[in-house]
Amino acid sequence: MMTAHRSVLGIDAAWSTNHRSGVALAVEDETGWRLVAADSCYSDFLARPSGPPIKSPAAGNLTPAPARLISTCVRLCGVAPTVVAVDMPLSRETIDGRRVSDTAVSRAFGAKQCATHSPSAKRPGNVSDKLRADFEAAAYHLWTIERGPLPGLIEVYPHPALLAFFANEPKRLEYKVAKTLTYWPDATADERRQRLLKVWARIVAALESEIAGVAAAIPLPADSTVGRALKAYEDRLDAIVCAWCAIRALQGRVKAYGNDVSAIWIPAAER
């Protein structure tokens, strides 16, 4: 049996407790990085290694439980994550509006339509504060403008992160389920779905080149897939992107945008 050296955890965190959050675990061993798990809900991930429970995409635990997430990682691969990467605003201070980190990322990537959404005291509000505090209680302290100690917690943002793979793209990749009508207003529903699947296929192929097992773990949905099942796939995909950002952070191939209160860590484009 190959021995795991390090692992990373990626979380596509919802900004409220009313929506699902994707979770992905990757491990490094003698062969490189490989995907261990990718789920679209905390409870699905926590149910492993027996496998995620069979239930409707709307069901499941929607509340993060960092200590349980970490113990599940240990159960699945033998080591706790070295870096946890979260796609949600995180800060050492209470968030009540746009942060220096939001402005910095928007300034750097806004020309490619990768500006950040504006956080507020309500969204993500207490959800963010509790997640950060619970990870800190488990010894995962938030990295801000400088690389922090290991294990560590970082904030990431998939839209500009993916530009490290697709640096020649004129704008962010069109891969969000809820935005397909905005992306392609003149296309039929079937045409929009087919275009979305093609973009997802590109992202999966890029991730597979860095993390073995991605393509097998999240095969593209069937052409007839609609609604919540498509969103669940997107959540898993984003979680894997977050895990890849954590790998890049371990490798020192990222840049922090922000200050000593909050920072967003973006992989550097490599041509």
C-alpha positions in Angstrom: 0.0 0.0 0.0 1.3 3.4 -0.9 1.8 5.8 2.0 0.1 9.2 2.0 2.5 12.1 2.6 0.2 15.0 2.6 -3.5 15.8 2.0 -5.5 18.9 1.2 -9.2 19.7 1.6 -11.2 21.9 -0.7 -14.5 23.4 0.3 -16.9 25.2 -2.0 -18.7 26.8 0.9 -22.2 28.2 0.7 -22.6 31.7 2.2 -25.7 30.5 4.2 -26.8 27.4 5.9 -29.7 27.0 3.4 -27.5 25.8 0.6 -25.2 22.9 0.0 -21.4 23.0 0.1 -19.0 20.9 -2.1 -16.1 19.1 -0.4 -13.1 17.5 -2.0 -10.1 15.6 -0.6 -6.8 15.0 -2.4 -3.8 13.2 -1.2 -0.1 13.1 -2.2 1.8 9.8 -2.3 4.7 8.4 -4.2 2.9 8.7 -7.5 1.8 12.4 -7.1 -1.5 13.9 -6.2 -4.8 11.9 -6.5 -8.4 12.6 -5.7 -9.8 10.6 -2.8 -13.3 12.0 -2.6 -15.5 14.7 -4.0 -19.0 15.3 -2.7 -21.7 18.0 -3.0 -22.7 18.1 0.7 -20.9 17.9 4.0 -23.0 14.9 5.1 -22.1 12.9 2.0 -18.4 13.5 2.7 -18.8 12.7 6.4 -20.5 9.4 5.5 -17.4 8.0 3.7 -15.6 5.6 3.3 -18.8 3.5 2.9 -19.9 6.0 0.3 -22.2 8.9 0.2 -25.8 8.1 1.3 -28.4 7.7 -1.5 -30.7 10.7 -1.2 -32.2 13.5 -3.1 -29.8 16.4 -4.1 -31.7 18.7 -1.8 -31.1 16.6 1.4 -28.2 16.4 3.7 -26.3 18.3 6.4 -25.7 21.9 5.3 -23.7 23.1 8.3 -19.9 22.9 8.3 -18.3 20.9 11.0 -14.5 21.4 10.7 -13.4 18.9 13.4 -15.5 16.2 11.8 -14.3 17.1 8.3 -10.7 16.7 9.5 -11.3 13.4 11.3 -13.0 12.1 8.1 -9.9 13.0 6.1 -7.8 11.1 8.5 -10.1 8.1 8.2 -10.0 8.2 4.4 -6.3 8.7 3.8 -4.5 8.4 7.1 -3.3 12.0 7.4 -5.0 15.3 8.3 -5.1 18.0 5.6 -2.0 20.2 5.5 -4.0 23.1 3.9 -7.8 23.6 3.8 -8.9 25.9 1.0 -12.3 27.5 1.2 -14.2 29.5 -1.5 -15.9 31.9 0.9 -14.9 35.3 2.4 -12.8 34.7 5.5 -11.3 37.3 7.7 -9.6 37.8 11.1 -12.2 40.6 11.7 -15.9 40.6 11.4 -16.9 41.1 7.8 -19.4 44.0 7.2 -18.7 44.9 3.6 -16.1 44.8 0.8 -12.6 44.0 2.1 -9.1 45.1 0.9 -8.8 41.5 -0.5 -12.0 41.8 -2.6 -10.8 45.1 -4.1 -7.3 43.7 -4.8 -8.7 40.6 -6.7 -11.2 42.7 -8.6 -8.5 45.1 -9.6 -6.2 42.3 -10.8 -8.9 40.2 -12.6 -11.8 42.4 -13.2 -10.8 42.9 -16.9 -11.5 39.1 -17.3 -14.8 39.4 -15.4 -13.4 37.8 -12.3 -14.3 40.5 -9.8 -15.4 39.2 -6.4 -18.9 39.3 -5.0 -19.4 41.8 -2.2 -19.7 40.1 1.2 -21.8 41.6 4.0 -22.6 41.2 7.7 -25.5 38.9 6.7 -23.8 36.9 3.9 -21.6 35.1 4.8 -21.7 36.9 8.2 -21.8 34.4 11.1 -21.4 31.4 8.7 -17.9 32.7 7.9 -17.0 33.7 11.4 -17.9 30.3 12.8 -16.2 28.3 10.1 -12.9 30.2 10.7 -13.2 30.0 14.5 -13.9 26.3 14.3 -11.0 25.6 12.0 -8.8 27.7 14.3 -10.0 25.6 17.3 -8.7 22.6 15.3 -5.3 24.4 14.8 -5.9 25.6 11.3 -5.2 29.3 11.4 -6.1 31.7 8.6 -3.4 32.8 6.2 -3.6 36.4 5.3 -1.1 38.4 3.1 1.8 36.2 4.3 2.1 32.5 4.3 1.1 31.2 7.7 1.9 28.1 9.7 1.0 24.6 8.7 -1.6 23.3 8.9 -3.3 26.3 7.5 -6.6 27.7 6.2 -6.8 29.8 3.1 -9.5 31.7 1.1 -9.6 30.9 -2.6 -11.7 32.0 -5.6 -12.2 29.5 -8.4 -13.0 32.0 -11.2 -9.5 33.6 -11.3 -7.9 30.4 -10.2 -9.0 28.6 -13.4 -7.2 31.3 -15.4 -4.0 29.7 -14.3 -5.0 26.8 -16.6 -6.6 28.9 -19.3 -4.4 32.1 -19.3 -5.3 32.9 -22.9 -9.1 33.0 -22.2 -10.4 36.6 -22.8 -12.7 36.3 -19.8 -13.7 33.9 -17.0 -14.9 30.4 -18.0 -18.6 30.1 -18.4 -19.3 27.2 -16.2 -21.9 28.2 -13.7 -25.3 26.4 -14.0 -27.3 29.4 -12.9 -25.7 31.7 -15.4 -26.3 29.7 -18.6 -29.1 32.0 -19.8 -26.9 35.0 -19.3 -24.0 33.3 -21.1 -26.0 32.2 -24.1 -29.3 34.1 -24.3 -30.1 33.1 -27.8 -29.5 29.3 -27.4 -32.1 26.7 -26.6 -32.1 25.0 -23.2 -30.6 21.9 -24.7 -27.9 24.0 -26.5 -27.0 25.8 -23.3 -26.7 22.5 -21.4 -24.4 21.1 -24.1 -22.2 24.2 -24.1 -22.0 24.0 -20.3 -20.9 20.3 -20.4 -18.2 21.2 -22.9 -16.8 23.8 -20.6 -16.9 21.4 -17.7 -15.1 18.8 -19.8 -12.3 21.3 -20.3 -12.0 22.0 -16.6 -12.1 18.3 -15.7 -9.3 17.6 -18.2 -7.2 20.4 -16.8 -7.7 19.2 -13.2 -6.9 15.6 -14.2 -3.5 16.8 -15.4 -2.7 17.9 -11.8 -4.8 15.5 -9.7 -5.2 11.9 -10.8 -8.7 10.4 -10.6 -10.7 13.6 -11.2 -12.3 12.4 -14.4 -13.2 9.0 -12.9 -14.7 10.6 -9.8 -16.9 13.1 -11.5 -17.9 11.8 -15.0 -19.8 14.4 -16.9 -23.6 14.3 -16.3 -25.8 12.7 -18.9 -27.2 15.0 -21.6 -30.6 14.7 -20.0 -29.5 15.9 -16.6 -31.2 19.1 -15.3 -31.8 21.2 -12.2 -30.3 20.4 -8.9 -28.3 17.5 -10.2 -26.4 19.9 -12.4 -25.8 22.2 -9.5 -24.6 19.4 -7.4 -22.0 18.5 -10.1 -20.9 22.1 -10.2 -20.4 22.1 -6.4 -18.2 19.1 -6.6 -16.2 20.6 -9.4 -15.6 23.8 -7.5 -14.5 21.9 -4.4 -11.9 20.1 -6.5 -10.7 23.5 -7.9 -10.4 24.6 -4.2 -8.4 21.5 -3.4 -6.1 22.2 -6.3 -5.6 25.8 -5.0 -4.5 24.2 -1.7 -2.0 22.1 -3.5 -0.6 25.1 -5.3 -0.4 26.9 -2.0 1.7 24.1 -0.6 4.0 24.3 -3.6 4.4 28.1 -3.3 2.8 28.7 -6.7 0.1 31.2 -5.5 -0.2 34.9 -4.9 -2.0 36.5 -2.0 -4.3 39.5 -2.6 -5.2 41.4 0.5 -3.7 42.6 3.8 -3.1 41.3 7.3 -6.8 40.9 7.9 -7.9 38.9 4.9 -6.4 37.6 1.7 -7.5 35.6 -1.3 -4.9 33.1 -2.6 -4.8 32.7 -6.4 -2.6 30.3 -8.4 -0.1 31.9 -10.6 -0.6 31.5 -14.4 2.2 29.4 -15.9 2.5 29.7 -19.6 
